[in-house]
Structures are given as C-alpha cells and as structure tokens.
C-alpha cells in the first residue's frame, strides 16, 4: 500500500497548512514519515551513510541496519495508523507533554476523547556545561543533566487522561525514564494491545533493540546486550506494533521547521528537536486535527517544570534542544489554526 492514505476531512491539518501563505511553503506532506523494508536500497544507503544519526546512517553497520529494516515488512509498518479503522472522517489526535501547565488542568477527559493519543519518554545526550549567551532568556546548561518524560499518568488521570495510542522514544530515553521516574510510579514502559511504539533512530542501539523486539529475542550485542525486549514491550509484541521514523523525515523537520542557531555553534552536532517536538510534528503530518497539551506556552514561568512534581520547580533548558524555538513554532501553528495549543 502507499505510505499514506488520502484524508476525507475538509478541515484537516494538510488543508489548513496548504492554505496558509507561510506554512504552505514549509510543509511537504510527500516526505515519508516512516521507514520500512522497501527503503533499504543501495541508493538510500549511499545517501544516508553520509549523514550522522538521527538524520542518517553515518558510521552504522550496513548489516545491522539492513537486517532490522527487512523485518519491517508488514503494511502496518508503512503507516502510523489505518484510516479505515476511523470511519468518522476527521481523525483527531492529542499529543501530551509533561509540562506543569497540566497540573490542575482537568483536561483528562478532553485528551481521552481524541481518536489517538501520543505520549513519550526522553532525556538529552551528555555534554559539558556551557552557556548559550547573555542575549538568551535561557542560559543554564548542566553537565550530564537528565530531563525526562516517562509518561507518568498514575494519580494524574483527571489532568492528563489515561489513553495512549503511541509511545515515542529512543532506547536511551526509554531506559533512563525507567530509572528516573520510578519514584513517580513509572515502573514500566506502557503496554497495551492497541498501543504502538515509535522508535526514533538516534543511535545504532535503536536499530539493534528494534530488531530484537520484532524477533522476540535477547539483544545480541552493544550496550543493551542481554536485554529482553519483552520486558519493555510485552510478550505479544510483533512487527505490526513498531514504527520507525525515517531519517529523511527527521532531517526535513529540522531543516524546515526547527533550524536552530545552535547548529552553527561548536555543539551543533548535539542538536536535534526534542522528542516532544518530533511526536507533535509526526502527528501534524499524519492526523487530521491535532491538539497539543503540556507544551511550553508564553507564560511557562507560572508553572512547574513537570505536572507531577509536588513542589514547583523552574523550567530548565538544555543545549541539545532549542525549546524556545519550538515554543515559538507551536504558537505560530496555533495562531494559523493548523493545530490547537492548550493554554491557560
């Protein structure tokens, strides 16, 4: 089947974006969102081997990448979801972040009323401390700091809902979330019959873990050697449960939506859009109507960093993401009527 199905929704993200003078020039809905077996060609390898992860395969094993992609051979691997399962016409998606704005919001029912709900886990890579510059409103970067979203739900159902259709992550963020969020009740990766997992290919370990998860076998090599994927994804996980974001899609999102000035610094190779940004932009390229909850708003200083913290903590920004650039993009998309940003 083709990678995408036409939408019958008259007021879809695609229709609104194409009608907008600015965003009509930015969105390219023909860019493949997911990668599957048919993408592993000599031409694709030659192109992507020149770009570093997550935008390519530079330095990665041809054998590992190829053997992983060949397992993504089901029709479900080519589409985020099947439109035929939603006969209502317009597919409504909620993308739920972990911002403190959700604490006391009572948005749980509104979130769960959407057809599909995206959640995720994330942590920045390691880097030395450095300051972005006095001209920036955010200046502190902490050595080896971990900022995570473990999709903590228990006890906050009224504010954040319980529904989860897609869980997005890198293996690094997934495993660090389990460590850092145990105290908040996040003791395992979400598992459910209808839940689908979105792998973000930020390292060779993502390809290795994905292959083992599909095969149902222990991880054979690398930093996760011996790990049993069933522990994370459940005993019944099959190829149909897994999606892999295309490196070309990640490159396109960075170049056209979130081309940060951080790319021009000595730390430019560390920069990539946050996991939340990748999930929201994925929804904007696949769903008909998108609502974003728990993302940074103009009045973010009024709220704690995360909704589940018992005491208010200031928002901390890190050098491998440009959160203010992302926040500005969400406001512009909201004003253009392309998506809805929850604000209060």
N, C-alpha and C positions, 0 to 999 in steps of 0.2 A: 504493500500500500504506500501511497505518498506519505511524506513525513508530517503533513498537516492536512486537516480536513477543513473545507470552507465553512465559515460561520454564517448561520441564517439570521444572526442577531443584528437588527438595524442600527443599534447604537453601541456597537462594540468598540473596544479599545482601538482596533485596527481602523474602523471607520472614522473615529474621532481624531486619531493621530494623523491619518492621511488628509483630513480636512483642515488641520492646523498648519498655519504658514511656516512656523518654526519646526515643530516636531515632525511634520510631514517630510522634511528634508533629512531628519535624523534617523527615524525608524526605517529598518529594512526587514520586512517580515518574511523575506525569502531566505534569510540567513538560517541555516539549520540549527535548531536548539539542542538536539540530542545527537549523539554519535552511536552507530551500531555497526554490525559486521561489514556491510557493504561499503563503509567508508574506508576500510583498511586496504588501500590500493597503493601501488608504488608511487603514484603521483602525489597522493596525500602524505605518504611517509616523507618524500623528498621535500615537501613544503613545510611540514610541521617539525621536522628534525632540526630546522634552523631557528626555531623559537623556543625559549625556555618555558617550563611549566608556570602557570596553568594554561598558557597560550599555545603550547606546542609540546614536542617530544624531545627536545634537545637533551642529549645525554642519557636518554632512556633506552632500555633494551628493546630491540625490534621484536624479539621472541616473546617477551612478556606482554608488550602492548598488543601484538598481533593475536596471541593466544587468548587474551582477555576479550578483545573485540569480536573474535569469531564466535564467542559464546552469546553475544547479544544479537541473536538471530531470530527472535520472536517479533511478531508485529507489535507487541506491547512495548518493545524497546525503541520503536521508531516514533512513538507519540507519547506525550505526557499522560494523556487520557483519551478515552474513546468517546467522541461526541454522541454516538448512538446510545450511550448509557444515560444521556441527559436530554430527553425529548422535549423539554420545555422551551428550547430555543436559545436563550441567553445563559451562558454558564458563568455563574458568579463565584469569584474566588476571594478569600480573605488571606492576607499574608500577615502573620502575627509575630511581631518582635517582642523584646523583653523590656522595653522602656518603662520607667516608673510612672509615666502618664496613665498606664493601665490600672495602677493600684487605686481601687475605689471607683473605677470607671463604670462598673456594671455592664460591660459590653459583651459578656459571655454568650448570652442568647443571640445577640446580633451576629457575633462571629460564627457560632454554630449553625446559623440559618443559611450560611453560604453553601453552595454546592461542594466546593473544595476548600480545604484549609491547609496552608503551608506553614510549617514551623521548622526550626533548625537548631544546630549547635555550632559554636565557633570559638576560636582562640587565635590571636596573632602569632606569627612566627617570632623567633627570638631575634633580638637585635640589641645593640648597645644603646645607651641613653644619649639622646641628642635633643636639641631644642629647635622648633620649627622657625622661630624668629619672632621678634617683638611685635611685628606687624600683625601677627596672627592672634585670634582670640583664644586659641588653644595652644599651649606651649609645653606641656609636660609629657615626656616620654619616659617610661620606666623600664629599666633593664629586666628582661625576661618576665615582663608582666603578662598576666593571663586575663583576658576579658572573654567571658564565655556566655553562651546561651544554651542551656540544657533543656529547653522547652519544659521548664518547671511549671506544672499545672496543679498538682495536688494542693488543695487548700485555697486555690485562687480561681476556682471554676466560674464563680459569678462574674469575675472580671475578665478572664481570658478564654473561657469556654473549655470544652473537652475534645472537640472534634479535631482529628488530624488525618489528612489525606496524603500529604507528602512531608517527608523529613529529609532536609538537605544538610550535607556535611562534607568535610574531608575526614579521613581516618584520624588525623591529628586532632581535629576539634572534637570528634566523637569520643575519643578515648580520654581526652583531657576534661571534657564535660562530665564524664562519669566520676572522675576524681574530685573535681572542684565543687560539684553540685550535690554530692551525697548528703551534705548537711541540710540541704533544702528539700530532700526527698526524691531527688533524681537518681535512682539506683540502677536503671537500665534504659537502653535505647527503646523508644516506643515500638511496640509490636502489636499488630492487628491484621486481620485477614485482608482488609481492603487498603491497608497502608502501603504506600510505595516509597522507595528510598532513592534520593537523588544524590549521586556521587559527584563531587566537584574534583576534577583530576589535578590536584595541586602537587602531586609527588608520585614517584613510582609505586609507593606503598598503596596508593588508592587503586591502581590497576591490579596489584597483587591481591589485595583484600577482596576486590570485586570478583576476580576470577575464583577465588576460594569460596566466596559466598554463593556463587552460582553452582559450583560443583559440590558444595556441602562438605568440603574437606578442610583440614587444618592448613593454615598459612604455611607454605613450604620454605620461605626464605625472607630475608630482610629483617627490619626492626620489629615486625609483628610475628615473627616465626613462632609457630606452635599455637597461635590463637585459633580458637574455634569460632567461625563466623555465626554459627547457630546461637551462640551466647548473645550476640548483638541483634540478629535479625529474625530469630525464631527458627524452629526445626523444619518448618514447611516452606522456607524461602526458596523460590525458583527464579529463573532468569526473568520471568514476567514482572517480578517485584522491583527490579532495579532499572534505574535510568542513569545515563552518563552524559553530563553536559559536554557539548562539543567545544574543543579548544578554540575553534573559529568563532563560536558564539561568545566566548569569554573575551576574545580579542576585540570583537565588534563592540561589545558593551563598554569595554574600557576606552576604546578609541573614540566612539561616537557619543557616549553618554557621560563617562566619568574619567575623562583625560585630565588627571590631576597634575598640578605643578610639581608634585612630589616626584614625578617621573624624571624631572630634569635635575634632580639632586643626586648626590653620590649614593643615596639609598634607594634610587629609583627601581632597582631590581627587586626590592622587597615589596613594592606597592602592588596591590590588587584591590578591586572593590570588595567590600565586606560581604560575608556570607548572606546577611540580610538583604543587601542590595542585589546580589545575584539571584536570590529567591524572588524578590519583588519584580525584578526585570524579566525573569523567566515567566512569571505569572502574566506580566503585561504583554508578552509575546505569544501567549497560548490561550489565556482566558478571554472572555468577552467583557466582563466587568470586574474591576479589581478594587478592593478596599484594603488599605494598609493600616495596621494597628500597632502601637508600641514603637513607632519610629520617632526619630528626633524631630521636634517641632520648634518653631521660633522661640517659644517660651520654655525650652527644655530645662532651664535652670530652676524652675519652680518644682521640679520633680526629682525623685531619687534616680540613680543610675538604672536600677532594675526594679521591677514591680514587686518582687518577692522579698526585698530587703526590709527587715523590721525597723531599721532606722535610716533616715535619709542620708544618702551618700552622693557626692557630686559626680557628674558625668566625667569620665576620664577618656581622653583621646590618645590613640597610638599612631605611630609613624607609618605603619604599613597600610593604613586606610585613611581616606580623606572624608571623614564623617560630615564635615560642614559642606563639602561639595555635594555629597549625597543628599543631605538635608535640603539644600537649595534646589536640587533636581526634583525631589518629592513635592516641594511647594509649587514649583512651576507646572508639574504634571497635574497637580490638584487644581490649580487656577485655570488650566487649559481644559478641565473637565475630562481628562483622559483617565484619571483614577481618583479615588476618594481617600484623603489622608485624615485619619482620626485626630482631632484636635480638641482641646478643652481649655 
